[in-house]
């Protein structure tokens, strides 16, 4: 579910102002990656393709940039859809024992 207007119950009946929350537990050695994105990305990416990009690119900022750039390119080149806003945020959440193993440097494009 997408929430466009968090907390703005008077905005529109078509917009859900109350976000859904899901609590997860991250093991001490585990890393979990979240992708928060607008419908401009999710219109052209499915979960399988998103996971593939996430596995290939370790740096969260580089992964977000790649997803956003590909979403814009796919929308313009391969669909007849109007270009929508494309916003992508990738967040790594780490257990207490995995923080030092993260790569936070930008990777060069191949």
Order of alpha helices (4+ residues) and beta strands (2+ residues): beta-alpha-alpha-alpha-beta
